[in-house]
Amino acid sequence: MKKILFIGLIAASVSAQADWYFRGTPNNWVATAMENVSSNTYQTCQSFGSDNPRFKIDRYGDWSQNFPSTGDVLVTANSSQQITWNSDTLSLSMVEMAECGEIIVEDSWFYRGTSNDWVTTAMVSSDNVNFCSEQSFANVSPRFKIDHYGDWSENYPTADFIVEGNKSYTVCFNAQSKLVTAVPLVVEDTEAPVVAVSTATGTYNASQQISLSVTDNQDSDPQLYCTTDGTTPTELSMNCNSETFSAENVTENGVDLVLTILAIDASQNSAITTYNYTINATNPDQYTVIYYQNSANHSTPNIHYWNVLPALTATTWPGEALVSLGDGWYKYDFSQQVETAQVIFNGSAGQTADLSFAAAAPCYQNNSWVSMDLCDVSDKTAPVISASPVAGSYEQSNLNIALAATDRDPNAAIYYTLDGSTPTTSSTLYTQAISIADISDGVVDALVKVIAIDNDLNQSAVAEFTYSLNEDSTAPVIIATPPAGHSETAVAVTLSVNDNRDASPTLYFTLDGSKVTSLSAVYSGQTFDISSNTTINVLAVDNAGNAQESSLSYRIGKVNITRFDPRQETIYFLLTTRWFDGNAENTVGDNWCSWTEERSTDDIIDDGFTGPEDVTWRGDFEGL
């Protein structure tokens, strides 16, 4: 806000209404009444010479009450001063003037920033040009602006003026150049840094991870030095600004981790704090386990938890995957004792609402928490036994048989026998692959009988696996020369056979298309002269009884292709009643072509058809 004051030379005579008087070297110390410009403000303008210029303010003009009470107010020689007196605060201010009698514009500027929550704070000026204010900034986005009228209608600079946090500044503004400056105040730092730990000191039932943080009123990077052996840390100790400490159960009784931290800032202010952690030994069998019935049919359900007591770091959404127990049941082991927690089960089928877990009811079934005596999570299914390789005949002379039991219990016990007796829990416990060897050709070399029992005492039925080794299980391979197919001229066909063991497998054949059997004619090396379409059916059998059939079709002669115009046929369309060729560029062939058995099965030489050998109809639905 601006106030315009018209100030002239005050007459030397004393006004009868005047309350305050000026006395000094300009008026030879007589009483000159000051002008009352407001209820509590008085002003006068005086021109001082060079002979020890000074003055006082006299209350009644009789020296009975004057200010300052001791000494005089000294001013600059050969200057004109506008003197303002506040009668309430008994405070004095002066503004040097070019000469008395000029028009003075008293200006106002306001500081606004993070240090004063952006309210208006009047700035102080001694020359009506430079306005200043001292401000202390925290470390959260420290910045400010200068506001002329306190209503943001005129403010500087255009963008916020940014300063460093945790510092104090003298903020100044030049009303003529509009220049904003912020000069750091030299403030003695006497405050030590403050250390914080992620896990409070105390006693816990599970291991804890402790990370550190530190703040300081001025230093943005105070240093931390730590010891864990009970000694007092110094600057020669381990720097631990970025360290994470683990509190484990390492003592039978008493404190398991003594973490002592020295925090020191750039001004050498320091503080030492000690944090003691005791971890009670907990048997894993006493860890808290949550059981979850997957009634929502998630493909893989997760658990997200937070607000855990005793303290446990919250999971990041969507949380941890649950472990399948089979039969639609899942579990999650906290690996510590937990009394209460907030949880959400979630997965491919959505999520539950926020659920409050308590250790007394750790089973979530039918969308509610129940105690373990009401929980249906117990395993009622016997293990399923498998063997690899599967039972059967093998050409190897030695074989290793691996047994497995699929069950909710990953450690279900497997018992087996090799002597044909029924296995019991007193039989051999399976711990490694079973080695078997060939005894004799044509006999069973091993009969493995197996049972499995899980930790809920569910026992499987007896599974039997029979193996015969060194047995020929590969069928002969039939070879025809030339191979079956199309020929324009007659062909002479001979047959041969290969086998992995039998040097002379038996070949049976028919030439009339009938099914070949072991009662059919035996092939003895003869040549078949094929001059018309003929199918040779062949059966090869080795001395181990392995058999292979093959049907060899020979088509002889040039193929005559029957062509017809499909437009002569009755064609039914769902959306149109006419043959439509919307895109001529995708039309294949020079002529209309028809479907023939020969075209679909044989190689064709057809000079009248230039398209691919598959049947292609001209026409399409493009554009319809």
MARRO-489940 format. One record per residue (C-alpha): x negated, z negated, y. Coordinates in pm, whole numbers, plus 50000, padded with zeros to 5 digits. Layout:
BEGIN
XZY
...
! end
This chain:
BEGIN
500005000050000
498635009150347
499154988650663
498395003851003
497244978051258
496794985451628
494064962351750
492934960352111
490764937152312
492434903252347
492784889252699
490674859152764
493654837852869
495194814852604
498714824452486
501174796052486
502404806552136
498934811451983
498104789151684
494504799851613
491664808551848
488414827951840
485314812351997
481884829051993
479084846652175
481224877252272
483544855052487
481024828152583
482724803652342
485974801352534
489234800052334
490684834952274
494054835452097
494134855751775
497024879551709
499494867651447
499994899251235
501954882050955
503214847350870
499784835050769
497374861850895
495624862951233
493304890051365
490984897851655
488394924751725
485154913751898
481994932252006
478804912651954
475514916452138
471984910952015
471494874652131
472064854151815
475634867951755
477964842851591
481414826351616
483884799951491
487664797851444
489314769951649
492684755851538
494074742851866
491544755552118
490144720652176
487504719551900
489454691751724
489694713451413
487414743551366
485964765051092
483544766050938
483284728550965
479504730450977
477484758451127
478664791751271
479634825251120
476694848751170
477294886051226
475224917651265
473784922351611
475214949551834
478294954551618
482064953651656
483924933351396
487584931851301
488014894951207
490954884550983
491864847750926
494244835050654
495784802250771
497024792750423
493784797050232
491534790850538
489574822050437
487854846950663
487104884250626
485384909350850
485344947350870
482724963851088
484294988351337
482825016851539
484334999651836
487234976751909
490474993951996
490395020651711
493265024751458
492415008051126
494035019450796
493854990850546
493905007350200
494664993449854
493485004949508
494304990049169
492394986848843
494364993748518
492844993948167
492564978547822
490894947547964
494084937748157
496654954447928
497084982348186
498804960948448
497824965148816
494894943848936
494084947449309
490474957849373
488384941349645
486814960749936
484574949850222
484534983150403
487934998350322
486075025850127
484485010449821
486814990049599
485524969449305
486734946849022
484894928448744
486314934148396
485424923248041
486264947147757
486934940747389
485774964947121
489104983047067
489105016947245
487795002347577
488805024147876
490455023148221
491755042448524
492025035648901
495595036849040
496195041449416
499725028549459
500315010149131
502845036249015
500495061948852
501455088149112
497755090949211
495085079348968
491445086448881
489635099648685
491775126648520
490915113548171
490445076648091
487025062848185
485475050947856
483025021947835
481305002947554
483184974847386
482244938247393
480774941747743
481594931848101
481374956648390
481634958648769
484114987048808
483985004249151
485865032749317
484915052149632
488145061049813
486475089849997
484565107449713
486925094849438
483845085649234
484395059648958
481475038548835
481135010748577
477934990248593
477344965548305
477204929448413
474254910048289
476034882048109
474014858047901
475074860347536
475314825847383
477784833447103
476614837246743
478074864446515
481074855646298
480914863345923
483944870745704
484074874145324
486584894745125
487164866444876
487574831245004
485334803844870
486954785244581
487614783444207
488854813644010
489824821543652
488094855443651
485024871943797
485214879944167
483644907144384
482654895444735
481954919645021
480854909245371
481754918345729
480474905546064
481594907246429
479914897346755
481014894547118
478314918447241
476164932046959
477904960146773
475484957646478
474544921446404
472414917046091
473094896145780
470504880245550
471534863845223
470324841244944
472074832344619
469664805944490
470674777544723
467784782844966
468264787745341
468044824545436
465684837545704
465054871945851
462654877045560
465494872745309
467494901645163
469414921645423
472984921345296
475124940045552
476124965445286
475854943644975
478634933244736
478144901344535
479604893444194
480664858144104
480504854543725
480894825143490
477194817343444
477194779443435
478954757143187
480084733743465
479864735343843
479364762544101
478494797143966
477544814244293
476144798344610
476164825944873
474364815545194
474434839845486
472364840945804
474044861746081
471904870546384
472624892746686
470434911746930
470274881247161
468934860546869
472094839846847
472474829946483
474694810846245
474374801345877
477404798545651
477624790245281
480314801145034
480634784944690
482394801944400
483304786044067
484504808243783
486274790643499
485554804443153
488634821243007
488974833142651
490054869942650
492884859242421
494224839642719
494214869242958
497614879143094
499114910342936
502234928543058
504354947542804
506474977042918
509244995142730
509135031642842
512905036342860
512425060743150
510415084042921
507425088043151
504815111343006
502175085443100
503485054043276
501385035643538
501495000643686
500824994544056
500354957944152
499634937144463
499994901244593
498424888444270
497824851244214
495144840744141
493604866544372
493054901244228
492454932944430
495594954144458
495604988044288
495725020844478
498935040544420
499985051244160
497985023143998
496485019643650
497585038843340
499265017343075
497945017142718
500295031142454
501205008142165
503475033341992
507235032241944
507725037242321
505865005142413
502925001842652
500764973142774
498454963943062
495724937343031
494774920943364
491474908743210
492144874943369
494914849543387
497654859143633
500504836643742
502524859543968
502344894744109
504414922544264
504474953844044
505974988744027
506115009143706
505955046343779
505255080243626
506645115043573
510245102143563
510075083343895
509485046643967
511105012443951
511934991344252
509474964244360
509424939444071
508374902844080
506284893743776
505794858343647
503584849043352
506444831243171
508254864643120
505634892043073
507824916942882
509774943543077
512434958042846
515864972442917
514964971343289
514494933543308
511794907343246
512064886342928
509844860742758
507784870642455
510164853842210
512854878742324
510504908642347
510844936642089
507284948542129
506094937141784
504874964841555
507234972641265
505725006141161
503195009740878
500025029940934
499985067040841
496995077240626
495205110740646
492105125640485
489675151740612
489185176540463
492635177640309
493065175039934
492495207139736
489885229339566
486555236239737
483635258439653
481055232239758
479455210539490
479395179939719
481915168439978
482325139340223
485885126340262
486825108840589
489905086340589
491955076540895
494965054240966
497215063041262
498825031141389
499505010041697
496624988641570
493485009741622
491614988041372
494054989741082
492154982040759
491895009440491
491335001840120
490725028039847
489935033539479
488265062439296
489065052138937
492775060538949
493905024338990
496375013839259
494505000339567
495124965239704
493544944439981
490984934439717
489874970639669
486944986939848
487264984540230
486745018540390
483855017640640
482305052240611
482925086840463
483315088240083
480845111639905
482125130239596
480335155239368
481265182139113
481715168138761
482745199038569
484415232238633
488165233438602
488755196038626
489675171538904
486415158239039
487875130139254
491195112139290
491195090339602
494025064939626
494425047639964
496455020740142
496245008040505
497434975640660
497614967141034
497324934241222
501104929141202
500784931340818
502634964540800
501304981040481
501475018040403
502575033640075
499795045239842
498435079139949
496695101239689
494125128339762
492895150739474
489715171839504
488225198339274
484705209639363
482575239839275
485795259539229
486215296339318
488995298039577
488185331639739
490255362439644
488625396439578
488455422839854
489985457539779
488315488639928
489945523539933
487915555239999
489085572140217
491155545740394
494935548840397
496425569840675
497405605540768
495685637440662
496795673740706
495155682640373
495025666740028
492635637439974
490765623239672
491095585239667
488875560939475
489135522939461
486535494939444
486565457239464
484165429639578
484265392439490
482125362539585
481565351939220
483195375638971
481135407438937
484015426538776
487445416538902
490365435238743
492305460838951
495955469238871
497815497839044
501015518039074
501435552739229
505225554239246
505705527939515
506815501139269
505485465439293
502145460639119
501665431938868
499185421438602
501315442738361
500675474238566
498005500338481
494375488938503
492135508938732
489045521538550
487215541538819
489335573138819
490005594939128
493555599239262
494225634139398
496825628739670
498515660539797
501815646039919
502985613840078
501975586339835
501805548039839
499245531939606
499995495139542
496905476039421
496405440839277
492865426039238
492395394439022
489085376138963
488215354338663
489225322838859
492725336838901
492365343839274
494485374639353
494775399239642
497445426439689
497185457439907
499595486239981
497815518940070
500015546140229
498735582040253
500745608240450
499765644140385
500575675740584
501285686040941
504065666741108
506995686241245
508425669741551
512135672241611
513045673041979
516405668742141
517795662842486
518995626942512
521545638242765
523495652042470
523835616642337
526275589942441
524295565242657
525755532542778
524575514743093
525635481343229
525385491143596
525505529143600
527295557143416
524675584343469
521045590143370
518965581743676
515335590743748
514635571244067
510855576444066
509605609943942
505975598443968
506335575543666
507815602943445
505575609543141
505435641842936
506415678142982
509435677742754
512175654842645
510985637342334
512815619642055
512055590241829
510745600741489
509295580641207
506245603041207
505585597641575
505845559941540
503495557041242
501005585941240
498425602941459
500125633541611
498595665941735
501215680441969
500165706042225
503625705542375
503465668942474
500965657142731
501935620342764
500835589542566
501655587042199
504295559842235
507895571242279
508625574242650
512025581842794
512235599843123
514295580743378
514355546043531
516475522843742
514255523244050
516325525944365
519575514744203
! end
